[in-house]
Amino acid sequence: MTSNALQVRLNSEIGKLNGVILHTPGAEVQNMTPENAERALYSDILNLNVAQQEYQQLSGFLEKVTNTYQIKDLLHDILQNSRIRENLIDRICENESVSLQRHLLDNMNDEELARQMVEGVKMVKDTLTSYLKKDRYTLRPLHNFFFTRDASMAINEKVLIGRMANKVRERESIIMQAIFDFHPNFATQTVNPVEDELFNDKITIEGGDVLVAREDVLVIGNGSRTTSQGIDFILKRLRQRKESMHIIVQELPHTPESFIHLDMVFTFLDMDKCMVYEPVILKPSRYQVIHIAVTNGVVKISEEENILKALQKLGIDLEPTMCGGVSDPWVQQREQWHSGANFFAFAPGKIVGYGRNEYTIQELNKHGFEVITADDVIKGKKHPDDYKRCVVTLEGSELPRGGGGARCMTMPFNRDDIAW
């Protein structure tokens, strides 16, 4: 982990990446059974050893091109401050109603506490009540935390804290807010819907649904994880501060589970290129695209034909590349299911994603992206700087089964500005 502090600044999805937060999957992924997998938002159980090997390609590659930060390191750092430590334990115990077992957390050293806040705290069976409980953990493992995208979102100079759609993920948001509020490496202001005076339980918003197209343009998915009330929370803040911004809202199907976030069907690749899952983004459907224009606190709402047409009106003209190619709807469905549209840009025209989606990778190559492997970059055989446009491919047999791709597993907080 680097010690150089970086200001939170993110005005696009594609600017050169200067800092990203990661979380290497650990024992929390293994601490799962078929019985609790669905509760943990999984449809299957991952093989941790294989998942870690695959994740090491992503983290090892990113270490070659930018500053990377691991959540457990950042969490350990802030826990060394006794006031921050006590406050964080208070918030977690209150949120998860485990105050009676607080002593388990108080008695851990900082390193062990950072680990168990993520991997889970096993329940001490020292009373009849606890002995009879079927739960194995006082604090359940954060099985989804390696998808660091969802619990916090850098938007310009601020960080929006996610209000997670499922309670099992709420501790992720609590930890990320503590890191951004208190770690000396970050200079920013956090915005948390839960702390708003008019907060209500229908407000949910997750980072997989929030894409920063430009400093004044957000593209947000409205589906199973981000509600209309969550988007209205952002709208309310803009109106209160008389800020000007455009919000393009894409309604999403609630099923199947591969459509949980917008970045599973649409991601930015370059100033003039994007990846789309054609059936949802470009084909006529019942899923609306809404354009919300906020100008000095005044709101105008209208319907658009699709995301690309809406962005074109705002001066962002994108050529789409089709997830799964253009010829076979079955292939499109298969590759979208395994995060075939979920790419992460680390510079304009330079992206990383799963190599298993062969038709998608071929389509990118046809659109001018040279194909190189993460393994070759890690070993120094190739480097993205040698290409105008490139797609860096990750091996992915186990990680995609967790339900996300490269964008899902990265939380960028600083990028170079784009000269539009």
Number of C-alpha atoms within 10 A of each C-alpha: 10 9 9 9 12 16 15 23 22 28 24 27 24 27 23 21 22 20 24 22 19 23 21 19 24 20 16 21 23 16 19 20 12 11 8 14 16 13 13 21 16 18 15 15 18 19 13 18 13 14 21 16 16 18 24 17 20 26 22 16 22 22 16 16 19 14 19 22 21 14 22 18 14 22 24 19 17 22 24 13 12 11 10 17 20 13 13 18 18 14 15 20 19 12 14 15 13 13 15 9 14 16 9 15 20 13 10 12 12 20 15 12 23 23 19 21 22 26 23 20 18 15 17 13 12 8 8 8 8 14 13 9 11 7 13 16 15 20 24 24 26 24 25 23 25 25 25 26 24 29 26 30 28 25 22 20 18 19 23 22 25 30 28 22 18 12 13 18 22 18 24 25 22 20 22 22 23 19 21 22 17 19 17 15 17 16 17 19 14 18 18 18 20 15 8 11 7 8 14 12 11 13 21 23 33 27 29 29 25 25 25 21 22 24 16 17 21 21 24 27 31 28 20 18 25 29 19 16 17 23 19 12 20 15 20 14 14 19 18 11 10 14 15 16 21 24 25 27 26 24 22 24 18 14 10 8 14 18 22 24 28 30 28 28 26 29 25 27 29 20 21 13 18 20 27 26 26 23 15 19 23 16 12 12 9 10 15 18 23 21 21 19 19 20 15 14 18 13 16 11 13 10 13 17 14 21 20 20 15 22 21 11 9 13 9 18 16 19 16 21 24 25 33 27 21 14 10 10 14 10 18 23 17 14 22 23 21 23 28 33 33 28 27 25 25 24 23 22 23 24 24 26 26 29 22 18 24 16 21 25 26 17 18 23 16 11 14 13 20 18 20 20 22 29 19 14 19 19 12 10 10 15 19 21 11 8 15 12 21 26 28 27 24 23 19 21 16 19 26 20 19 21 22 24 26 25 26 22 26 22 25 27 26 24 23 15 17 17 6 7
